[in-house]
């Protein structure tokens, strides 16, 4: 799943792209977000995951997947999405949203048992009080090998560091500096569709720092733990997170929500409504 356009590491963070184009326009000029609604698309997601999680960063045994498609027991109860490079159609990155399913009281989430008990008491209480049918885990966030190689980020499944920018040599324009924002836009689309009000995740500390720099801040973030590498568990109300982005970085809000087209549902116990533009 190579990305054939020419990307290079600029060596410094920048959000000033020049010209009159905004962050959302620039992202859309290079990439498109697709929620996987067909077997063919879901198989493409599994292929990217196999390359990342079985070959590049062997968290999983490749011998368990003779068809070169990494998957697990949670996938049948999950929503999946991918980001494609517009010019080539190649898959750049993937993510899944693990849902509670038809019997939420009997379900669990991949990170729940090993991670949640290590978070603060306040975070654990908030999680316990949240209706499970409205919770989901952000999971299997991965960027394809060629894309990470061109960013000099082979060591990170999510393909992020504190300072990375890339450009497309065909047009000379700077592209979106962090693919994580595109993946978050995909997560939001899936959450709106499935009435998800709260997210949990286990992320690389660098990825959390990067997202925070773009105004994406989780309500609760736990300590660094060993979980397929050093990770930090996090939990948040989706609407609270999206509202915070609007206050801090309206340009990022435009990209993630598609200018307000996708806004997360408000929990029933909240009287306030999400601000809209």
Phi, psi and omega in degrees: 000057183287155170258115192273344179289161187269113177247148174215155181281122180278340176083003177205152180281141176208138172243003177264105188266354179082162178068200183255358183285143178262177185302315182296317180296319180295315179302312183294335179289338181254325190229160170225145181262133180228125170280129185284109183246358180234162178298322179298317180292319179296322176297324177296320175301314181296327179294317177297316179298321178299314181298318184282309190269346180248331184253301185290312178233088192290070172288331181242155181281116181297335180294342179281353184228075183297340178269008177061037177226109182282131179204165178214185186294340182278345188293327181293337178254028183235159168258145185232150177213159177217161176244130181248150171280124190299316187292319185261337186081002181290149177281124182265318186204158181221161175202154173232158177239109180281121184260161182285335176085193185282342180232071187299329180292342180256358186267161171224172178244152186307319184272355192298303184294315183282343191241320191298322183293348179270354179277173182295160178298322178297316179297316180297321178295319180297318179297317181295329183274350182275128177304125187295332181292347179252011177257154174206153177254127172286124192212161175050046175279117187215145177245136186297157188301313184296321179295315178294324180296318181290338174269002186058038182234047181297334185279357183242117178303326181275352175068039183227149167221184182293328184221105178210137172221153175220161182226154177261118185292341181294321185247343180079359179276145173288138178263177178306125188287339183221119181294340180303326180292321176296321178294324178293325175298320178294319178300318180295317179302314180293324181293319177298317181297323186255014175058043179270127180253342184224142180242141165239154182200157172234113191232158172296139178306323179297321180293320177296320178296319179298312180298320179298323179296335177263015176088004182266100186237124176283148179293321183230127177230127182272184182286162175292128180226165176272114180207089190055048188103177181285124184220162174233127176284147182216154179212142181202155167278128186300314182297322178297317180296314182294321177298321178296322177297318180300320179290317188272320185217080181300333178293321176290321177302317178302317181292310187291320183266358188055056178057039176091001179293323180244112177233137184291151176295150180270132177303147184297333182273006178259127179273334182281161178245155180291134176295145179234154179254000000 
